[in-house]
Amino acid sequence: MIPLLASAGPRWFNIPAHRPFVHDLAQGLFDALSPLGPEALSQAVVLTPTRRGARALADAFIAAAGGRAVLPPQIRPLGDLDEGEPPFEPGDLAIDLPAAIDPLRRRFELIALVKGHEKQLGRDLDASAALELADALGSFLDSLQIEEVSAKGGLADLVSADLAEHWRVSREFLETALTAWPARLRELGVVDVSQRRVALLRALSETWDRRPPVGILIAAGSTGTAPATADLLTVIARAPQGAVILPGLDESLAEKAWAQVGEQHPQGAMKRLLVRAGVTRTEVLLWPASDTLDTAGRWRRRVINEALRPAEATADWLSVIETLRAEGETEEIDPIAEGLKGLSVVTARGEEEAATVAALLLREALEVPGQTAALVAPDQTLARRVAAKLARWGVGADSSAGSALAGCRCGVLAALVAKAADDPLDPVTLLAIAKHPFVRLGLDPEALDRRRAALELHGLRGPRKTTWAALEAQLRRKAADSRIEPGAIEEAQAFAAQLREALAGLQTPYADDAARPAEAARTLAQTMEALAADEHGDTGELWAGHGGEALGRLLSGLMSESDGSPAVSRRGFADLLARLMSGESIRSGGATHPRLRILGAIEARLTRADRLIVAGLEEGVWPQGAALDPFLSRPMRQALGLPPPERRVGLAAHDFAQAACAPEVILLHSERREGAPAVKSRWLWRLETLARGAGVDLPTRPEILDWARSLDAAADYTPAKRPAPRPPVADRPREMAVTRVEALTRDPYAVWARDILRLYPLERPDEAVEARARGTAIHKAFERFAQAHPVEVPSDAAAIFEAMYVTALEEAGMPHEALARESALAREAALWVADLERRRRADGRTIHVELKGELEINAPGGLFKVNARADRIEITPDGYGHILDYKTGKAPSQKVVDTGFSPQLTLTAAILAYGGFPTLGRPMPGDLTYLEVTGRKPAGREEVRAAAGEESEAAARTALDGLGKLVARFDDPAQPYLSRSAPQFVKTHISDYDHLARVFEWSTSGDEEGE
């Protein structure tokens, strides 16, 4: 027996939190066993909590040997214990257990169980909701199995009279599930993973208790949270050469405080373990390799442990501070200040800045030769952000978070294709599929780029088309447009046909709008392969790499393991797939920097780096909030004997304490998360409170925040001045509609961009059409009503107008889901319009709709033509021409019209007065009226901007004079086309060309002079 394990009775050791756990463990074993020969070390067995801990320990043995070749012990993660695997051979566990159920198959079987009892639960569950409840049920079953709690007979008394009715429903469902689930497992010939693992741990404990291993057996780093694990550790500690090595037991905590340690305390798990094993703290020895002079580390550990002492003992903080300082007097140091050396706090504004700070700190560590650095964060999203930011320096860190399958290229394509089954004409989805790097559709790259660009420009931009036929009809209509490049429409039509054919198979499994998940997954895979195939049928990188392999396994599991799952709708399958992929992480592997790591909180328990960035220190992140249990309330969990949610907080606190005791630690937190204010983690609050009580400020790193904020900041920013193009007079427009005159008055730059450069704005894919469709429809309805009933207003005018309006809305592309609301508005509007028509036609006036007129004026640059398309002109028997313009929004105000910034009606009146509408002669200008038609209350309103007679004549004359002056000004070669020449109307006038004019830049710079 080696001296290290020579003590009689159970052997429990401790490696303090400030010591590097795996390095001390490896060094202690190496020093004890290397004198016994090269094989002594390899015959030892070391059990670690996780695989990463096992790998870290193997590396530590190389370091302990000084880089020489060494045969390490047999290192095995306890979490992956399985029957018949080394190092437990040739020992026979004398247990016959069925195989463990596949995790994906288990989820689908639980979905079927939940879905089959949805009436009992009182809910109609889609696939995603059923999966959510199935996962919650699985967690409940796992808790029973891990804690070895038998709920049979214990559920009946769970619900007291003062609890809500839904808890009774939950209890009844759980009673059903606890009978149905074991029966289903027996039918399948399998057992739950947790149940099997607990059984194996129990069998191993019993075997080693009866026949203790004679070799060296070490269990290191485990806190024994599960009863079976705790009992196995107790057996290992009693073995002839066995030992248990605890991570970070606080032997300096006062007995009074130790007695108050509860579930949320970092020492809570180890206290429960020692109590269960019948061991006191004084019986736990210090691991020999950790017995070194490490003053700074010792004081750091004391400060952290005292800051996290039980809440009931925080009243003693002042005496604790006095005690610590009294202890430090012998070393002539301030122990609190000494303990805070190497520790700093950085407060970022938000998650993005926090990720930048963490990446900079990791990158900074590489400037020191040999220095290692690690980020510890329970937030996988933050971890992935940091990994992405490190890529800007060409540095890759070994990240335990990996990448999300849903974010991999193959996962993105799978989600898009699943979504296309539910909404095949969604232009955003179609464009995303067409532009996906894996999609080739049998085309060479040049033809693929050409065809999808043509389809995007001419088919998928603008309002959504509800059917493939509607899309094809639009392309046929555009074929006659001479402005479109020859062959572009044919390319678009061909690509649309290819997409339609490739996606058509997605509808095959959905008989009666429901499909088995296995069939839906098979069709999804086939469709993805059809999309990805090149001209030779090769699918390229679709199933390659870690992401492709993971997606292939997931879809294969769906096909083979989901036969018991209920049918899903198209939308239900898309949601189900998204939820399944969101839970899958991909370890990308590849080249990573040997000195950088990104770790989760549990994985960081045994590993250590020279610099540790502890991030995510916000309440709800670290520690995480207690998960909502849809089946059990807190009293119900307590009645069953299940651990309270606070136990997880205690384990997280232990992980934080371990990390915070590293030699150099940066504690990083954000003031805001997801746009909302965030609260500092309770542990950071406690540490700051203790430091303030001692009159010490926690060190900060302000320079790192400056680096982070300046990293992407613009240098030597010189804002653009207001653009002022001066095209030649010959290129300036000589004809303009009255609506474009308004643009020339308000924003000449927009006229330059559109009418001179011919830059036309592109419509957005799936552009909202409600406002535009409403305006188009009201014009059409008025036009058709006037054409159908030019003189007399029928008695059922309201019903006729309503039908015309709704038909016009459909023709304008109003979505079907919006028509119900619009129909109600149309009914109100039609009643108002019918009354309007009767009133306005009472004097026998004639109605003229959608007439075109034009007028030429002399200008320095030659004749200038202004034209108008009047919504409605009414000629009265007394010779007046009343001009009306329909608005479904807000009409221009009187002030805007009077100042000439909205000359549409006044210029139309001038064209009318000078005979610009040949069929109407030269009537005198009448009322200039905007008709606001909304359908709300009031359903409409007549807004007169100038009344018949002298007022209208003066307004028309003024508008025409103003147009002459405006044209003359722009016939001057020196006159620029300024952006936003009427800034007082910036809130009411937004141009399609503001981004091109860089309005925000020059308008906020204080220098608005054009050049």
N, C-alpha and C positions, 0 to 999 in steps of 0.2 A: 504494500500500500504506500502510495506517495505521501510525503508529509503534508501536502496541501489538504488531503482528505483523511488525515489520520485521526481526527477528533471522533469521539464516540457519540452515538446518537445522531439524530437528524442534523444535516449540515445545510445551513442557510447562510448565504453571503449577500453582500450588498455592494454595488458599484454606485457611488454617489452621483448625483445629477450633474455635477460640474466636471466629471471625468468622462473621457471618450469611451463609451461602453464597450464596443466590439474590440477596440485596441487593447484596453485593459484586460478583457476576457482572453483574447488571443495571447497576449504577453504572459499572463499568469499561467495559462496551460502550457505554453511553450517553455517557459522557465522551469516548470515542474516536471515536464515529461521528456524534454530533449536530453537530459543526462542519462535517461534509461535506454537510449538507443533510437535509431531513426524510425522504428516501427511503432514505438510506444504511442506517439501522437496519433498516428493513423488508426489505431485500434480504439481510440476514445470515441464516444458518441455525444454529440452536442445537439440539443433540440432548441430551435429558435421559433419565435411566433410567426414569422412571415418568410417568404422566399427571398425578398430583398435583404432581410436581415441575414439570411444564410449566405447570400452572395457577398455582403459586406464583411461578414466574419471570415470567409475564405480569403478575401483580399487582405484582411488584417493579419492573418497568419503569415502571409508572405512578408509583410512589413516587420512582423515580430522576428522573423528569421533573418532580417537584414538583407532581404532581396535574394537570399539563396533559395534553391529549389527545396521544397519541403512537402511531405505528404500530410495534408491537413486531416483533422478528424472527420468522421462521418457526420456531416451536418445535415439536419433534416428539419424542415418547417413543420411544426405541430399542426398547423392549419390544413396541411395536405396529407395528413395521416390516412393511409389506406391499408387494407389487409394484404399481407404477403409481399410488401415492398421493403427493400433494404432501408434502414439497417436492422430491422426487426427479424429478419430471417437469421438462422433457421428456426427461431422460436415459433411455436404454434399457439395462436391465440385461442384456439378451441372454441371458435364461434362460427356459425354458419349464417351468413347474412345475404339476402338478395342484393343484386346490384342497385346502385343509386339511380333514381329516375333522372333523365336528362333535364337540365334546368328549363330549356325552352318547352319541352313536352309537359313539364310540371305546370308552367304558366298557362298553357292552353287547356290542360285538364282542369285547372282551377277556374279558368274562364267559363268552361262548360258547366262547372258546378255552380258558379255564381249566376250565370245566365239561366240555368235551369230552375233557379229559385228566385227569380226577379219578382214574381208575384208576392212571394213571402216577404221580400224586402220592400215591397210597395213601390218599385221603381221600374221604369222601362229603360233598359240599359243598351246603349250602342256598344260597339266593339271596344272603343277606347275606355269608356266608363267601366265596362266589365273587366278590362285588364287592370284598371286602377284598383277596383275592389278585389280582384284576384290577387294582386300583389300585396294588398293589405291583409288579406286572409292568409297568404303565404307567410308573411311576417309574423302573424299571430301563431301559426302552427310552428314556425321555427322557434319562437320564444318559448312555447310550451316544451318543445323537444330539447332545446339547449339548457333551459332551466330545470328540465326533468320534472315538470309539473303535470299532474294528471287532472284534467278539467272535467272528467266524467263524474257526474254527481255533484260537481261544484258550481255548475252554472245556474242551477235552479234558484239559488238564493242570492244571485248577483244583483238583481234589480230590486231596489227598495221602492216604496210607494212614492217617495219624493223625487224620483228621477223621471226624466221625460219618457214619453211613450216609445220613441224610436230606440231607446236602449233595450226595451223589452223585445222589440222586433229583432234587434241585433242578437240578443241572447238566444232567441228561438232559432235564428239562422245558424248561429255557432253550434248549437246543440245538434242541428241537422248535419252540419258540415263535419263535426267530430265523429259522426257515425258513417257518413257517406264517403269521406276521404280515405280512411283506412281500408274500407271495403274496395274502393277503386284501386288503391295501391296493390292490394292482394290480388285483384283481378289481373292487373298488369304484371304482377310478379316482381315488383320493385319496392324500394323504400325511399323515404325522403333523405336527402343528403345530410341534413342536420341530425336526423335520427340515426343514420348509419355511422356518422362520425362519433356521436356520443356513445353508441354501442361499442365501437372500436376502442375509444378511449377507456371505457369501463373495462372492456376485456383486457386491454393492455395493463391497466392498473391491477386487476385481479391476478393476471399472470405474473407480473413483476413482484406483486406482494407475496405470492406463494413461492416463486422461484426468482429471487432478486438477481439481477445481472451482476456478475462478478467483476466486469470491466468498469472502466471509468464512464460514468453517465452524468451528463450535465444538462440541466434545463435552464436556459438563460434568456432573460428579457421578458418573460411572460408574467402577467399580473394575475393570472388564474381567474378571470372574470366568470367563466362558465364553471359550474360545480364539478363536472367531469374532469376538466382541466386542473382545477384546484386539487382534487383528490389525487390525480396522477402526479402532480408536483410533490404532494406530500409523500407518496410512495417513492419517488425518485430521491427525495432528501434522505429517506431511511435506507436506501440501498447501500451495500458495503462500500462502494466507492462513488456514491452518488452525491449530487449537490444541486441546489437551486440558487441561482444568482438573480437577485431582484434589481430592477432598474430604478435607482433614485429614491430609495427609502430614506425618509427624513428622520435620522436618529437624534437630531438636535431639538426637535419639537418638544416643548414642555409636556409633561404627562397630563396636565390639566387640559391643554389644547388637544393632545392626542385623544383624550377621552371624548372630546367634542367633534372629532372627525366624522363627517357624515357622507352622504352620497355624492355631494357636489365638490367635495374636497379632493385635491390631487392625490392624497394618500388614502382615499377611501377604498379603492380596489385592493391595495396591499394590506390594509388593515383587515378587510374581510378575509383575505387569503390567510393571513397569519392567525386570525382567530379560528378559522376553520381547521387549520393545521395544528392548533394548540401550541403555537410558538409565540413568545414575547419578543418585543423589539430588542431587548438586551441580548437575546440569544442569536440574533442575526449578526454575523461577523463581517468585518470589512475585507473585501477581496484583496489579497496580498498585493497585486500589481497596482491597486488604487491607493495604497498606503504610501503616498509620496507627498513631499512638501509642495503644496499648491495653494499659497495663501490667497491670491486673488480669486481663484476659483472657489475656495472655501467660503469666502465672504460673499461672493455672488450667490452661491447656493443658499446661504443663510438669509440674505436679503429677499430673494425670490420666495423662499419658503415662508418667511415671516409675512410677506405681503399677501400670500394666499392662505394664511391661517384661517381656521373656521370663523364664520361670521360672529359666533357667540364670543369669540376670544379677541375680536378686534378692539374691544375696549382696553385691552392691555397693551396696545401698540406703543404708547408713550413709555411704559415700563420696559417694553421690548427694546425700544431705541436706546434707553438708558443702559440696559443690560449689554447690548451689542457694543456700545461705546466703552463700557467698562471692560469688556473682554479685549477691546482693541488697545486699551491703554498699555498693556504689557508689550505690544508690538509698536507702540507709539504711532498708531495710525487711526484714522476715522474709518471704522469698518464699513459704514454705509457708503461713504464716498469711494472707498476701495472696492466695495462690491459693485458699484455702478460704473467702474472703469471698464471700458470696452463695450458698454451697453449704450445705445442711443435710440431715440424715438424720432420718427419722421412722420409728419402729418401731411398727406396728399389731399388735393381738392376732390378728386374722384378716382374711380377705378382705373381710368386710362392713365392718369398721372401716376398712380400707384404702380402700375405695370411698368411705366417708363423708369421710375425710380428704382424698382427692383432690378430691371435689366441693367441699368447703369452701375448699380452696386455690384452685380455679378461681373460685369465687364471690367470694372475697376480692379477687382481682385486678381484678374489675370495679369495686371501690370506688375504684381509682386511675384517673383520667381518661386514656383513651388506651392504657392498659396492655393488652397481649395475653398470653394464657396458653394453654398446651397441655399435655395429658396424653400422654405417650409410654408405651405399654405393648404388649408382644407378646401379652398375654392378652386375647382378645376378650371373654371373659366378664366380666372386670374392667371393660373399657371400657364394656360395656353397663350394668353396674351403676352406674357413675359417671354415665352419661347419664341413667339413671332417677332417680338421686338429685338431679341438677341440676333435674329437673322440679318438685321441691317449691318452688323459687323462680321457677318459670315461665321457666327459662332452658334453651335448647336449644343444644347444641354440635355443630358440624360433625364428625361421627364417621365415620372411615373404616371402622370395624368394622360400622356399620349394625346391622341387626337380623337375627336368624336367621329363615329362612323357617319353620322348625319351630315358632317361637314366635309367628308372625303368626296372626291369627284364622283365616284361610283354611287355613293349614298345620296348625293344631290340629284343625280340623274334618276335614281330609283324613286325618290320622293316626287320628282316632277312628273314622271310617267304615271305613278299612282294617282296623282292629282288630275292628270289628263283624262283618266278613266271616268272621273266624276264630272269634269267640266272640259270637254275636249276642244272647245272653241275659245277658251280663255287665251287672249292674245299674249299676255305676259308669260303664261306657262309655255305656250307654243314657241315663243321667241327664245325662252330660256332653254328649251329642249333643242331647238334648231342651232343655237349658238354654243351648246355644250361641247367641250373639246373631244368627247368620245363619239359624238354623233357624226356619221359620214354618209349614211343612206346610199351606199354604193357609188358615191361620186368621188372624183378626184378633188383635191383641195381647191383648185381654181374654180371649177364648176360649182362646188358647194358654196363658196363665198359669194359667187355671182348670183346664184339662185336664191339663197336665203336673204341677201340684201334686197333683191327685187320683191320678194314676198313681204318682207318687213315694210318696205316703203309704200307699196301699192295695195297691200292686203290687210296687214295686221295693225297698222296705225289708225287711230281714230276710234269711233264707236265700235263696240263689240258686235260681231256678227253671230247670230244665234244658231246658224246651221252652216254646214259646209256648202250647201247650195247658195246661201246668201253670200258667202265669201267668193264663190266662183262667179256669181252674178256681178258682184262689184268689179272683179277683175275683167269681166267681159265688157262692162261699161267703160272702164278706163282704156280698153284697147283702142277706142276711137279718139283718144286724146293725143293730138299731134305733138304736145309738149313732152311727152314721155319718150325716153330713149327707145329706138326700135329694138324689138326682141325682148325688152324687159318684162312685158306682160306675159309673154310665152314662157319665159324663165320662171316667173312667179306662179303661173298656172301649173307648170310641171312639178315644181317643188311642193306646192299645196297638195297635188295628187299623191306625191310620194309620202308626205307626212300623213295624209289621210289613210293611205293603205297601211303604213307601218303601225298606226295607232288603232286601226279598226279592230284588231284582235282583242283589244282590252275589254270590249263589250261582250265577248263570247261567253265568259263564265256566268254572267249575271242574268240568269233566267229569273223572271219575276223580280228583277232589281236586287237580287241577293245571290251571293256566291260563297262556296266553301273557301276558307282562307288558303287552303292548299292549291286549289285551282286558280285563284286570283294571283297567288305568288308565282305559279308556273307561267301564267299568261304574262305577268310582269317581266319575268326573266326572258321569255321569248321575244317580247316587244323590245326590250333593251338590246338584245342581240341583233334584232332587225334594224334598229336605229344605228347601232355601232358598226355594222358590217360594211366593209369597203367593197370595191368593185369585184374583189375575189372572194368575198364572203368571210374574210378574216375580221374578227371582232376586236383586234388590237389589244389595248391595255384594259379592256372593260373588267375582266376578272383577275387582272394581274396585281401584284403588290399586296401589301398588308390589308389595304382597304378593300380591294376586290375579293381577296380571300375571305375576309370577315363577312362581307355582304353575301358572298356565295354560300357560306355556312349558314347564315341567317335565313336566306331564302330556301336553302335545302332543308333546314329544320322546319320551316313553315310548311313545306310540301310533305314532309314525312311525319311530322309530330303533331300536326294540328287537326287530325281527322276527327277528334272528339269535340272540336270547337264549333260553336254555332255559326250559321251563315252570317255574312257581313254585307253591307251595302257598299257601293263604290266609295262613298265618302268615309264610311266606317273602316274600309280596308286601308285607305290612305292614312287615316288617323292611327290605326293600329300599327302600321309599318313605321310611321314617324315615332311613335312611342317606343317601339322595340329598338329602333336604331339609336334613339337618344340615350338608351342605357348601355350602349356598346362603345367601348373605348379601344382605339387602335394604337398599339405600341409600334411606332414606325421604324424603330431600329435605326440602322445607318450610322454614319460617323458622328460621334458626339465628342465634345471636349472632355478629356479625362478629369479635369479639375472642377467641372461645374455639374451640379445636379439640381433637379426640381423635384421635391418630395411632397407627398401627402403627410398629414400629421402623424398617422400611425407608423408610416415607414421611416419617419425621422427619429423614432424613439430610440433605435439602436445605433443609428449612424451619426456621424459628427463631421463637421467641416471647420476650417479655420475661421471662416466668416459665415454666419448664418443670418439670413433675412427672414424674419418671422412676419408674415403678411396675413391680411384678412382679419385683422383684430377689430372686428365690429360685431356687436351683438347680432345674433342671427346667422353669423358666418362662423365665428370661432369665439364662443361656442355656438353651435347651431341651435335653433329653436326646437322645442319638442315637436316631433311630428304629430300631425292630427291623426288619431286612430278612429276610423269610422265605426269600429265594432265595440271598442272598450273605452269606458270612461276611466279616470284615474282611480276612483273607489273600486271599480270593477277589477282593474288590474291588481290592486292591493289585495282584494278578497281572494283572487286566484293565486296569489303568491308570486306574481310576476314582478320583475324589478321596476321601480318607478322611472319615468323619463329622466329624472335628474342624474341617474347613474351615468348616462352618456356624458353629461356635463362634467362629472368628476373625472372620467377617463380623458376627456379633452383637456381638462385642467392639468392633468399629469403630463400629457404630451407637451403642453405649453411650457410647463415648469422645466421639463427636460431640455427643451430647445433653448429657453431663455438663459440657461446656465452655461452656454457655449462661451469660449474665450472672447469672441467678438460677435455681438448680436445687434442687429438693427430691427427694432420693432416698428412695423409699418402699418398704418391704418389710414382710412379715407374718411373725409368729412361727409361725403355724399356717396350713395350707392343707387344706381338706376335712377338718378335725378332727384332722389329724396334724401333728406338729412339722415345721416347714420349716427349711431351711438357707439362710442368706444366700447371695446370689450371690457367686461367687468374686471378682468385680470390687469389690464392696463390702468384702469381707474384705481385699483387697489395699490398698484406699484407707485403711481403718481402720488396718491394720498400718503403713503408711507414716506416717500421722499420729501414731500412738503412738510410732514410732521417733523422730519429731521433737519429741516431748513436747507435741503439740498434740491436743486433742480435736476431733472433728468436731462442728460446730455442730448443735444440735437445735432442734425447735420444740415444746416441751412444751405450750404453750398451745393448739396446734391439736388435740392429742390430747384435751385437756380439753374443747374445744368439741365435738369429735366424740362424746365419751362423754356429754356433758350434753345434746346436741341432742335426743335422744329419751328422756332420763331423766325420770322422774316428779318433778314439783315438789310440795313440801309434801305428801308422802305421808302420809295418815292411814288406816291399815288398818281395815277393818271389824271390828266386834266380833262375837262369836259370836251368830248370830241366835237370838231367843227369842220366837217368835210366841205370842200368847195368844188363841186364838179363843174365842168364847162357848161355854159348856158345851153349849148346845143344838146347836151345830154339831159337837161332838166325837162320834166314832164310838161307837155302843152295841152293835156286834157286830164281832167280830174273829176271824180264824183264828189258830190257835196259832202259825203261822209269822209272822204280823204282830205277835203279842205279843212275839216275839223282837226285831222291829224297834223296837217301842215301848220295849223295855228298853234296847237298845243306842243307837238313834238316833231319838228321838221326832220330830225335824224331818222325817225321811223319811215318817213316818206323817202328819204335818200336810200335807206336799206331796202325797202320793198319796191318802190316805183322806179328807182334808177339802177340799183344793183340787182334787182329781181331776186332778192333773198326772201323766200317764203317760209314761214314757220312750219315745222313738222308737227303733225298731231301726235299726241301721246298714245301709246298702246292702251286699249281699254279706257279711252278718255271718257270721263263723265259727260253724258249728253243731256242731262235733265234740263239745264238752263237753256242750252241751244235748241233742244228739241221743243221746248215750250214756246220759245220765240218763233221758231219756224212754223209750228203747228197753229199758233194764233193767227199768223199772217195767212196761211193756207185756208183756215176755216173762214175768215172774213172774206177772202177772195172767192171761195167757192159759194159761200152764202149769197154774196152780191151777184155772182154770175147766174146762180139758180133762181134768185128772186130779185130781179133788178128794180122792180117797182113796188109791188105789194109785199107787205110782211105777213106771212101766213100765221094762222092762229097757233100752230104748234112750232113756232119759230125757235123756241128754247130747245125743244127736243131735237130739231133738225141741226141746230148749231152745235149742240152737245155731241151728236153722232159724228159730225164733220170734224170737230176738234179732236175727239178720241182717235178717229181714223188717222188724222194727220199726225198725232203723237206717235202712233205705231209706225207710220211711214218714216218719221224722223229718227227712229231708233230708240225710242223710250223703252227702257227695260220693262219686261212684263211684271216684275215684282213692284215697280213703281206705278204701274197703271191704275191699281186700285185706289191709291191716294189721289192720283191725277183725275180719275173719273169723278170723285167727289168734288174736287175743285172745278172741274169742267161743268158740273151741274150748276153750281153757283154762278160761274162766269156766264153760262148760257142764259140764265134768267136775266142777268144784268144787260147782256148784249141784246136780247130780244126787246127789252124796254128801250134801250138806246136807239135801236133801229126804228122803232115806231115813232119816237120823239123826233129824230132827225129827219125822217122822211115825211113828216106830217105836212110840210109846205110844198111837196111835190118836186123836190130837188132830184137831180139825177146823180147816180153813184158811178164812179169810175175807179177801178182798182188796178194796182200794179202797172201804172202808165210810165213810159219812159219819155223824158224831155231833156233838151239841151239848149245851151245858149253860148254864143261866142262873144268875147270881149277883146278890145284892143289892148295890147300890152307892149312894152318896149322890145320884148323878144319876139313879137309877132302875135298872131291871133291865139287866144287861149280859150279852150272849150270847157265849160262846166256842165255836167250832166247829173240827172237825178232820176231815181225810180221811186215814184210816189206811192206809198201804201194805199192812200185813198184820197181822191179829190171829189168834192160834192159841189155841183153847180146849181145854184139856187135860181128861181125864176127872175129875181131882180139883178142877176148878172154877177154875183159874187162867186168866187171859187174858194171854198173852204178846204184847207189841207189838214189831213189827219195822219198821225204816225202812231203805230201800235207799239206798246212797250209792255213786256211782262216783268220788267224790273222797274227801277226808279227812273223817272224822266228827268232830263236836265232842268236845273232850277231856272227861275226867271232871270236871276243875276247872270248866270252863265250864258244864257241866250242873249241878253242885252249887251253884254261885253264882247260878244262875237266869238266866244270860245266853243259854241255849239250852233253853227250856222245852218244846220240841215234844213229846218223848216223855213227859215227866212230866205235862204238862197233858192229853195224850191218855189217859194212865192214869187221871187224875182223872175225865175224862168217862166212861170205861169203867166205873169203880167206882161212879159215881152213876147208872148206867143211861142214859147219853147215847147209847149205840148200842142202839136199841130191840130189834133182832132178837137181841141177845146177852144180854139180861138184865142182871144186876149181878154179873159175875164178879169175883173178887179180882184185883188187879193182879199180873201175873207179871213175867217178865224184861223189862226195857226194853233192847232190843238194836238196835244199828246193824249192818247188813250192808254191809261194804265190798266191792264187786265190781269188780275192776280187769282181770282177765284176765292180769295179769302173775304173776310168781312171788313170793309165793303169789298164786293167782288170786283169793282172797277171804279175808275175815276177819270173825269175829263179835266185836263189841265191846259187852259188856254194861255198861250204865251203872247199873242197879239190879237186884238179884236178887229173885226171887219171895218174897213174905212180907212181913215187917215193913219191910224196906228199901224195897221198891216202894211199900207203903202210905204210909210216911213221906215218900218223895219226892213222891208224888202229892199228899199233904196239904200239904206245904210249897209245892209249885208253885201249888196252888189258893189258899192263903193269900197267897202273893206276888202272884198275879193280883189278888186282892181289894184289897190295899194299893195296887198299881199303878193300878188303875182309880179307886180313891178319891182318889189323889193327883192324877190328871188330871181328876177331877170338880171340883177346886178351880179357880175362874176365874183365880186368880193363878198357877197352875202353868203355866210355859211349856213349849213343845215345843222343847227345846234340841237343837242339832246335836251329835251324838256325845257323848252323856252318859256313855258308857263308853269313854274314850279309851285305856284299857289294851288294847283289842281293835282298835285302829286298823289294825294290820297284817293282821288276819284278816277285817276287815269293811269292805268298800268299798261305799258307797251310790250309787245312781243319782242322788242329789241332792246329792252333795258339792260339785259345781261351783256349784249354785244357792245353797248355804249358804256359799260362798266359804271352804271349810274351810282351804285352804292359806294364805289371807290371814290369817285370825284365829288359826290355830294356830301361826303362825310369828312373830306380832307381840309375843307375851309378854303380851297383854291378852285373856284368853279369857272375860271376864265378858259375859254376855248382857244385852241391854237390852229 
